[in-house]
Each structure stands twice: as C-alpha cells, then as structure tokens.
Amino acid sequence: MIEDGPVLSLAMDLNPESYTVASVTLDAGGSRTVGLSPESGDPILLAVRATTESGKAADVSLQPNPDNSGDTPPLDAEDVTPQPLQLKVQTVLLISGAEVLQSIGTPRSLGVKNNGSEPVTVDILTCLDLPNEGDTEQSTAQR
C-alpha cells in the first residue's frame, strides 16, 4: 500500500475493437507464440503479467514478432548477425506509447517463454489506436 506517495491514474477511452486480451499457461521451461493484434491500427499499450500457480512472481522472456520482424541490429558493430530482441519480465511489464512500441518492432505477436521451474500464467493486454474511417491517410500523431 502506498500511503504518502503520488497516485498515477491512467484513463483511456477504449472501444471494444481497440484491445485484445490473451492468457496462456506454460509448464516449466515451456514456450508459445501468442497473437496480439491485427495488422491495422497502432499499438499504444502493452501490459504483461506473469504469475506462478501460487500467485508469486514469475520469470518469463518475451520476443516481439518471433516469426518475422523480431530481430534487432547487433550491439557489436563487427557482428553483422541480427539478434532477436528479448524482454525479461518478472511479474509485470507495462509499455505505453506508440513510439516506444515501434522501437521494439510494433509487436503483433509475442513469443513467451517460461524461465522458471514451475508452471506460470501469462496475461497480456494490448490496446490499439484504430484509424478513423475517412482519415486512414492521417497519422496518429496528426489526429
């Protein structure tokens, strides 16, 4: 419980077709690819919660777009092989903002891997900024 700290409130108007929810259970060491969103619309929020069956913090890895564009340039300029982007999550991950999500490859799917020794449940929420009818040529930043 936070008693004397500031409270952050996030309010967003969401239309029923502007979000997706997924929940997967993985055995120890298990992995799975989870579809998140259609090709239209700009992802603006990605929230992931990973817990063990007993409700404790879970350790999972995420790979955006594991089947196609999840590769990022190598950190070492001499190594020319792109490396898959891996995000580590211990209990909760929240990424907000279209630009931030674009920087990790605009995830349309996530490869999820359980790094722990017991089963985990991974809950995923993705919110989309859908283009308005008639202004599909206009970018999100210009609306």
N, CA and C atoms as a LAMMPS dump frame, in Angstrom:
ITEM: TIMESTEP
0
ITEM: NUMBER OF ATOMS
429
ITEM: BOX BOUNDS ff ff ff
-5.0000000000000000e+02 5.0000000000000000e+02
-5.0000000000000000e+02 5.0000000000000000e+02
-5.0000000000000000e+02 5.0000000000000000e+02
ITEM: ATOMS id mol type element x y z
1 1 1 N 0.834 -1.171 0
2 1 2 C 0 0 0
3 1 3 C 0.881 1.237 0
4 2 1 N 0.605 2.188 -0.881
5 2 2 C 1.314 3.464 -0.938
6 2 3 C 0.499 4.469 -0.146
7 3 1 N 1.122 5.092 0.867
8 3 2 C 0.356 5.996 1.701
9 3 3 C 0.632 7.455 1.407
10 4 1 N 1.873 7.89 1.314
11 4 2 C 2.176 9.298 1.144
12 4 3 C 2.751 9.635 -0.216
13 5 1 N 2.688 8.71 -1.176
14 5 2 C 3.24 8.961 -2.497
15 5 3 C 2.177 9.422 -3.472
16 6 1 N 2.613 9.928 -4.618
17 6 2 C 1.657 10.356 -5.643
18 6 3 C 0.949 9.146 -6.25
19 7 1 N -0.248 9.38 -6.702
20 7 2 C -1.041 8.33 -7.322
21 7 3 C -1.116 8.619 -8.814
22 8 1 N -0.773 7.637 -9.619
23 8 2 C -0.831 7.772 -11.067
24 8 3 C -2.123 7.152 -11.548
25 9 1 N -2.874 7.933 -12.278
26 9 2 C -4.131 7.438 -12.819
27 9 3 C -4.043 7.483 -14.333
28 10 1 N -4.342 6.369 -14.979
29 10 2 C -4.305 6.274 -16.426
30 10 3 C -5.731 6.05 -16.906
31 11 1 N -6.254 7.029 -17.643
32 11 2 C -7.609 6.9 -18.172
33 11 3 C -7.531 6.934 -19.69
34 12 1 N -8.116 5.923 -20.315
35 12 2 C -8.125 5.839 -21.772
36 12 3 C -9.509 5.416 -22.213
37 13 1 N -9.997 6.035 -23.284
38 13 2 C -11.24 5.585 -23.881
39 13 3 C -10.915 4.436 -24.806
40 14 1 N -11.506 3.272 -24.564
41 14 2 C -11.254 2.102 -25.39
42 14 3 C -12.559 1.636 -26.008
43 15 1 N -12.559 1.486 -27.312
44 15 2 C -13.693 0.892 -27.997
45 15 3 C -13.522 -0.609 -27.945
46 16 1 N -14.611 -1.373 -28.007
47 16 2 C -14.475 -2.835 -27.904
48 16 3 C -13.496 -3.439 -28.892
49 17 1 N -13.351 -2.877 -30.107
50 17 2 C -12.42 -3.45 -31.061
51 17 3 C -11.021 -2.852 -30.954
52 18 1 N -10.746 -2.098 -29.9
53 18 2 C -9.446 -1.444 -29.796
54 18 3 C -8.506 -2.12 -28.795
55 19 1 N -8.838 -3.311 -28.341
56 19 2 C -7.928 -4.006 -27.44
57 19 3 C -8.046 -5.517 -27.641
58 20 1 N -6.997 -6.2 -27.247
59 20 2 C -7.021 -7.662 -27.244
60 20 3 C -6.523 -8.136 -25.888
61 21 1 N -7.03 -9.265 -25.464
62 21 2 C -6.631 -9.871 -24.204
63 21 3 C -6.288 -11.328 -24.48
64 22 1 N -5.176 -11.787 -23.929
65 22 2 C -4.784 -13.191 -24.063
66 22 3 C -4.274 -13.684 -22.724
67 23 1 N -4.487 -14.958 -22.461
68 23 2 C -3.971 -15.579 -21.251
69 23 3 C -3.484 -16.973 -21.628
70 24 1 N -2.235 -17.275 -21.275
71 24 2 C -1.671 -18.598 -21.564
72 24 3 C -1.036 -19.153 -20.294
73 25 1 N -1.087 -20.465 -20.157
74 25 2 C -0.406 -21.145 -19.063
75 25 3 C 0.698 -21.996 -19.674
76 26 1 N 1.895 -21.847 -19.13
77 26 2 C 3.066 -22.556 -19.638
78 26 3 C 3.67 -23.429 -18.546
79 27 1 N 4.011 -24.652 -18.893
80 27 2 C 4.739 -25.524 -17.975
81 27 3 C 6.158 -24.992 -17.788
82 28 1 N 6.873 -25.509 -16.83
83 28 2 C 8.258 -25.116 -16.591
84 28 3 C 9.058 -25.268 -17.876
85 29 1 N 9.753 -24.212 -18.278
86 29 2 C 10.558 -24.234 -19.494
87 29 3 C 9.763 -24.173 -20.778
88 30 1 N 8.452 -24.096 -20.7
89 30 2 C 7.603 -24.096 -21.893
90 30 3 C 7.607 -22.757 -22.617
91 31 1 N 7.216 -22.79 -23.896
92 31 2 C 7.137 -21.561 -24.677
93 31 3 C 5.964 -21.651 -25.65
94 32 1 N 5.541 -20.48 -26.127
95 32 2 C 4.41 -20.406 -27.05
96 32 3 C 4.395 -19.049 -27.718
97 33 1 N 3.914 -18.994 -28.954
98 33 2 C 3.705 -17.727 -29.638
99 33 3 C 2.242 -17.336 -29.472
100 34 1 N 2.017 -16.078 -29.079
101 34 2 C 0.675 -15.569 -28.817
102 34 3 C 0.386 -14.422 -29.78
103 35 1 N -0.691 -14.547 -30.569
104 35 2 C -1.12 -13.46 -31.439
105 35 3 C -1.723 -12.344 -30.61
106 36 1 N -1.38 -11.093 -30.953
107 36 2 C -1.837 -9.958 -30.161
108 36 3 C -2.832 -9.062 -30.877
109 37 1 N -2.538 -8.683 -32.104
110 37 2 C -3.369 -7.679 -32.742
111 37 3 C -3.345 -7.837 -34.256
112 38 1 N -4.378 -7.309 -34.901
113 38 2 C -4.415 -7.349 -36.364
114 38 3 C -3.386 -6.398 -36.955
115 39 1 N -3.238 -6.442 -38.248
116 39 2 C -2.246 -5.592 -38.917
117 39 3 C -2.641 -4.121 -38.954
118 40 1 N -3.931 -3.804 -38.792
119 40 2 C -4.345 -2.398 -38.816
120 40 3 C -4.302 -1.829 -37.405
121 41 1 N -4.108 -0.548 -37.31
122 41 2 C -4.054 0.131 -36.023
123 41 3 C -2.653 0.18 -35.462
124 42 1 N -2.421 1.184 -34.628
125 42 2 C -1.126 1.375 -33.981
126 42 3 C -1.208 0.9 -32.536
127 43 1 N -0.415 -0.104 -32.141
128 43 2 C -0.399 -0.49 -30.727
129 43 3 C 0.075 0.686 -29.88
130 44 1 N -0.661 0.984 -28.812
131 44 2 C -0.304 2.098 -27.935
132 44 3 C -0.029 1.659 -26.504
133 45 1 N -0.364 0.407 -26.178
134 45 2 C -0.141 -0.09 -24.829
135 45 3 C 0.046 -1.598 -24.874
136 46 1 N 1.045 -2.068 -24.142
137 46 2 C 1.276 -3.497 -23.971
138 46 3 C 1.469 -3.736 -22.479
139 47 1 N 0.615 -4.566 -21.902
140 47 2 C 0.722 -4.904 -20.485
141 47 3 C 0.816 -6.419 -20.357
142 48 1 N 1.789 -6.876 -19.574
143 48 2 C 2.003 -8.307 -19.376
144 48 3 C 2.122 -8.564 -17.882
145 49 1 N 1.397 -9.59 -17.409
146 49 2 C 1.502 -10.02 -16.015
147 49 3 C 1.799 -11.509 -16.015
148 50 1 N 2.844 -11.899 -15.299
149 50 2 C 3.247 -13.305 -15.235
150 50 3 C 3.312 -13.735 -13.776
151 51 1 N 2.523 -14.77 -13.442
152 51 2 C 2.494 -15.258 -12.071
153 51 3 C 2.54 -16.784 -12.058
154 52 1 N 3.055 -17.328 -10.966
155 52 2 C 3.053 -18.78 -10.795
156 52 3 C 1.66 -19.209 -10.356
157 53 1 N 1.433 -20.519 -10.315
158 53 2 C 0.133 -21.024 -9.873
159 53 3 C -0.197 -20.607 -8.442
160 54 1 N 0.822 -20.372 -7.642
161 54 2 C 0.607 -19.95 -6.253
162 54 3 C 0.49 -18.43 -6.125
163 55 1 N 0.533 -17.712 -7.259
164 55 2 C 0.374 -16.265 -7.238
165 55 3 C 1.649 -15.482 -7.023
166 56 1 N 2.783 -16.15 -7.026
167 56 2 C 4.061 -15.463 -6.829
168 56 3 C 4.597 -14.925 -8.154
169 57 1 N 5.614 -14.078 -8.066
170 57 2 C 6.246 -13.508 -9.251
171 57 3 C 6.829 -14.605 -10.128
172 58 1 N 6.617 -14.482 -11.422
173 58 2 C 7.153 -15.452 -12.378
174 58 3 C 8.205 -14.776 -13.239
175 59 1 N 9.114 -15.563 -13.765
176 59 2 C 10.201 -15.083 -14.621
177 59 3 C 9.966 -15.612 -16.034
178 60 1 N 9.623 -14.706 -16.959
179 60 2 C 9.394 -15.096 -18.348
180 60 3 C 10.172 -14.174 -19.278
181 61 1 N 10.398 -14.662 -20.499
182 61 2 C 11.019 -13.856 -21.556
183 61 3 C 10.006 -13.669 -22.665
184 62 1 N 10.047 -12.495 -23.287
185 62 2 C 9.163 -12.177 -24.402
186 62 3 C 9.995 -11.831 -25.621
187 63 1 N 9.552 -12.265 -26.787
188 63 2 C 10.202 -11.903 -28.034
189 63 3 C 9.132 -11.343 -28.97
190 64 1 N 9.182 -10.027 -29.252
191 64 2 C 8.208 -9.447 -30.173
192 64 3 C 8.338 -10.047 -31.57
193 65 1 N 7.202 -10.347 -32.189
194 65 2 C 7.14 -10.853 -33.562
195 65 3 C 8.154 -11.963 -33.821
196 66 1 N 8.071 -13.062 -33.103
197 66 2 C 9.102 -14.098 -33.212
198 66 3 C 9.188 -14.758 -34.592
199 67 1 N 8.118 -14.686 -35.363
200 67 2 C 8.118 -15.355 -36.657
201 67 3 C 8.582 -14.481 -37.813
202 68 1 N 8.764 -13.156 -37.567
203 68 2 C 9.176 -12.322 -38.698
204 68 3 C 10.091 -11.172 -38.324
205 69 1 N 9.587 -10.124 -37.721
206 69 2 C 10.391 -8.914 -37.568
207 69 3 C 10.879 -8.677 -36.148
208 70 1 N 11.122 -9.718 -35.403
209 70 2 C 11.584 -9.549 -34.034
210 70 3 C 13.078 -9.355 -33.907
211 71 1 N 13.799 -9.234 -35.027
212 71 2 C 15.251 -9.066 -34.965
213 71 3 C 15.629 -7.611 -34.796
214 72 1 N 16.645 -7.37 -34.003
215 72 2 C 17.186 -6.034 -33.812
216 72 3 C 18.641 -6.041 -34.252
217 73 1 N 19.179 -4.877 -34.626
218 73 2 C 20.583 -4.836 -35.027
219 73 3 C 21.487 -5.277 -33.878
220 74 1 N 22.639 -5.871 -34.204
221 74 2 C 23.567 -6.311 -33.155
222 74 3 C 24.172 -5.126 -32.42
223 75 1 N 24.533 -5.321 -31.144
224 75 2 C 25.161 -4.266 -30.363
225 75 3 C 26.601 -4.042 -30.794
226 76 1 N 27.285 -5.095 -31.203
227 76 2 C 28.677 -5.02 -31.624
228 76 3 C 28.717 -4.748 -33.125
229 77 1 N 29.352 -3.652 -33.544
230 77 2 C 29.385 -3.271 -34.96
231 77 3 C 30.091 -4.313 -35.834
232 78 1 N 30.971 -5.13 -35.257
233 78 2 C 31.668 -6.144 -36.037
234 78 3 C 30.799 -7.371 -36.29
235 79 1 N 29.808 -7.596 -35.45
236 79 2 C 28.901 -8.724 -35.616
237 79 3 C 27.726 -8.262 -36.482
238 80 1 N 27.573 -8.822 -37.665
239 80 2 C 26.539 -8.371 -38.592
240 80 3 C 25.266 -9.217 -38.524
241 81 1 N 25.207 -10.172 -37.611
242 81 2 C 24.04 -11.025 -37.485
243 81 3 C 23.008 -10.37 -36.568
244 82 1 N 21.795 -10.069 -37.078
245 82 2 C 20.767 -9.508 -36.192
246 82 3 C 20.412 -10.501 -35.091
247 83 1 N 20.126 -9.995 -33.92
248 83 2 C 19.786 -10.828 -32.772
249 83 3 C 18.315 -10.616 -32.407
250 84 1 N 17.613 -11.663 -32.021
251 84 2 C 16.226 -11.48 -31.582
252 84 3 C 16.166 -10.621 -30.32
253 85 1 N 15.23 -9.7 -30.294
254 85 2 C 15.018 -8.86 -29.128
255 85 3 C 14.34 -9.696 -28.053
256 86 1 N 14.907 -9.738 -26.855
257 86 2 C 14.33 -10.475 -25.731
258 86 3 C 14.014 -9.483 -24.616
259 87 1 N 12.787 -9.533 -24.104
260 87 2 C 12.384 -8.717 -22.965
261 87 3 C 12.185 -9.652 -21.776
262 88 1 N 12.818 -9.342 -20.657
263 88 2 C 12.647 -10.142 -19.447
264 88 3 C 11.545 -9.517 -18.608
265 89 1 N 10.666 -10.371 -18.094
266 89 2 C 9.564 -9.912 -17.25
267 89 3 C 9.603 -10.696 -15.952
268 90 1 N 9.575 -9.993 -14.85
269 90 2 C 9.407 -10.632 -13.557
270 90 3 C 8.168 -10.002 -12.933
271 91 1 N 7.067 -10.661 -13.074
272 91 2 C 5.73 -10.307 -12.615
273 91 3 C 5.009 -9.376 -13.591
274 92 1 N 5.438 -8.11 -13.772
275 92 2 C 4.662 -7.17 -14.581
276 92 3 C 5.561 -6.368 -15.512
277 93 1 N 5.068 -6.157 -16.74
278 93 2 C 5.701 -5.274 -17.707
279 93 3 C 4.615 -4.39 -18.291
280 94 1 N 4.856 -3.084 -18.356
281 94 2 C 3.923 -2.146 -18.963
282 94 3 C 4.702 -1.249 -19.903
283 95 1 N 4.332 -1.267 -21.182
284 95 2 C 4.959 -0.4 -22.176
285 95 3 C 3.853 0.449 -22.768
286 96 1 N 3.992 1.76 -22.669
287 96 2 C 2.963 2.681 -23.133
288 96 3 C 3.546 3.625 -24.176
289 97 1 N 2.796 3.848 -25.237
290 97 2 C 3.19 4.801 -26.27
291 97 3 C 3.515 4.123 -27.587
292 98 1 N 2.909 4.632 -28.66
293 98 2 C 3.115 4.053 -29.987
294 98 3 C 4.582 4.091 -30.393
295 99 1 N 5.281 5.192 -30.082
296 99 2 C 6.682 5.316 -30.484
297 99 3 C 7.548 4.285 -29.773
298 100 1 N 7.277 4.047 -28.502
299 100 2 C 8.058 3.071 -27.742
300 100 3 C 7.81 1.668 -28.299
301 101 1 N 6.555 1.341 -28.582
302 101 2 C 6.24 0.027 -29.141
303 101 3 C 6.816 -0.133 -30.549
304 102 1 N 6.874 0.944 -31.319
305 102 2 C 7.518 0.878 -32.639
306 102 3 C 8.997 0.567 -32.492
307 103 1 N 9.634 1.085 -31.435
308 103 2 C 11.071 0.865 -31.249
309 103 3 C 11.404 -0.589 -30.946
310 104 1 N 10.421 -1.376 -30.504
311 104 2 C 10.671 -2.8 -30.276
312 104 3 C 10.03 -3.652 -31.369
313 105 1 N 9.665 -3.013 -32.481
314 105 2 C 9.19 -3.767 -33.639
315 105 3 C 7.686 -3.837 -33.816
316 106 1 N 6.909 -2.941 -33.187
317 106 2 C 5.449 -2.947 -33.266
318 106 3 C 4.916 -4.369 -33.103
319 107 1 N 4.937 -4.889 -31.89
320 107 2 C 4.57 -6.294 -31.689
321 107 3 C 3.129 -6.606 -32.092
322 108 1 N 2.987 -7.543 -33.024
323 108 2 C 1.689 -8.09 -33.426
324 108 3 C 1.514 -9.487 -32.832
325 109 1 N 2.631 -10.068 -32.376
326 109 2 C 2.623 -11.341 -31.662
327 109 3 C 3.813 -11.34 -30.71
328 110 1 N 3.74 -12.206 -29.706
329 110 2 C 4.826 -12.331 -28.736
330 110 3 C 5.188 -13.801 -28.575
331 111 1 N 6.475 -14.085 -28.62
332 111 2 C 6.959 -15.384 -28.197
333 111 3 C 7.13 -15.311 -26.694
334 112 1 N 6.5 -16.196 -25.953
335 112 2 C 6.538 -16.177 -24.492
336 112 3 C 7.224 -17.452 -24.021
337 113 1 N 8.233 -17.314 -23.14
338 113 2 C 8.964 -18.47 -22.623
339 113 3 C 9.017 -18.4 -21.107
340 114 1 N 8.664 -19.502 -20.477
341 114 2 C 8.733 -19.625 -19.019
342 114 3 C 10.163 -19.999 -18.629
343 115 1 N 10.833 -19.119 -17.891
344 115 2 C 12.209 -19.369 -17.449
345 115 3 C 12.269 -20.049 -16.084
346 116 1 N 11.12 -20.273 -15.475
347 116 2 C 11.083 -20.818 -14.128
348 116 3 C 10.931 -22.325 -14.081
349 117 1 N 10.865 -22.833 -12.858
350 117 2 C 10.789 -24.279 -12.642
351 117 3 C 9.386 -24.76 -12.277
352 118 1 N 8.397 -23.866 -12.352
353 118 2 C 7.014 -24.261 -12.117
354 118 3 C 6.108 -23.581 -13.15
355 119 1 N 4.904 -24.108 -13.341
356 119 2 C 4 -23.526 -14.333
357 119 3 C 3.678 -22.064 -14.026
358 120 1 N 3.469 -21.278 -15.09
359 120 2 C 3.115 -19.871 -14.952
360 120 3 C 1.91 -19.554 -15.825
361 121 1 N 1.191 -18.517 -15.422
362 121 2 C 0.128 -17.954 -16.241
363 121 3 C 0.572 -16.571 -16.67
364 122 1 N 0.476 -16.302 -17.974
365 122 2 C 0.874 -15.017 -18.53
366 122 3 C -0.373 -14.37 -19.12
367 123 1 N -0.741 -13.202 -18.586
368 123 2 C -1.875 -12.43 -19.075
369 123 3 C -1.343 -11.245 -19.863
370 124 1 N -1.91 -11.021 -21.057
371 124 2 C -1.415 -9.982 -21.957
372 124 3 C -2.58 -9.115 -22.401
373 125 1 N -2.415 -7.791 -22.291
374 125 2 C -3.381 -6.818 -22.776
375 125 3 C -2.681 -5.929 -23.779
376 126 1 N -3.281 -5.772 -24.96
377 126 2 C -2.751 -4.877 -25.98
378 126 3 C -3.855 -3.904 -26.361
379 127 1 N -3.546 -2.609 -26.372
380 127 2 C -4.513 -1.598 -26.799
381 127 3 C -4.042 -0.994 -28.112
382 128 1 N -5.008 -0.751 -29.002
383 128 2 C -4.72 -0.209 -30.324
384 128 3 C -5.392 1.136 -30.521
385 129 1 N -4.721 2.016 -31.236
386 129 2 C -5.311 3.26 -31.709
387 129 3 C -5.734 2.979 -33.142
388 130 1 N -7.01 2.729 -33.352
389 130 2 C -7.518 2.365 -34.67
390 130 3 C -7.723 3.605 -35.523
391 131 1 N -7.433 3.511 -36.824
392 131 2 C -7.668 4.66 -37.695
393 131 3 C -9.159 4.932 -37.818
394 132 1 N -9.512 6.219 -37.818
395 132 2 C -10.902 6.595 -38.034
396 132 3 C -11.256 6.398 -39.492
397 133 1 N -12.509 6.044 -39.756
398 133 2 C -12.942 5.916 -41.151
399 133 3 C -12.8 7.276 -41.817
400 134 1 N -12.263 7.3 -43.006
401 134 2 C -12.118 8.545 -43.753
402 134 3 C -10.793 9.24 -43.545
403 135 1 N -10.04 8.911 -42.485
404 135 2 C -8.728 9.547 -42.339
405 135 3 C -7.627 8.524 -42.186
406 136 1 N -7.711 7.447 -42.961
407 136 2 C -6.689 6.403 -42.886
408 136 3 C -5.337 6.894 -43.389
409 137 1 N -5.304 7.985 -44.126
410 137 2 C -4.035 8.543 -44.604
411 137 3 C -3.35 9.387 -43.521
412 138 1 N -4.113 9.825 -42.512
413 138 2 C -3.585 10.705 -41.486
414 138 3 C -2.937 9.883 -40.385
415 139 1 N -1.749 10.272 -39.953
416 139 2 C -1.042 9.516 -38.922
417 139 3 C -1.656 9.77 -37.556
418 140 1 N -1.358 8.907 -36.619
419 140 2 C -1.862 9.028 -35.264
420 140 3 C -1.429 10.344 -34.632
421 141 1 N -0.187 10.752 -34.881
422 141 2 C 0.327 11.985 -34.28
423 141 3 C -0.401 13.221 -34.784
424 142 1 N -0.999 13.163 -35.955
425 142 2 C -1.679 14.327 -36.518
426 142 3 C -3.128 14.431 -36.108
427 143 1 N -3.685 13.378 -35.493
428 143 2 C -5.098 13.422 -35.099
429 143 3 C -5.292 14.208 -33.846
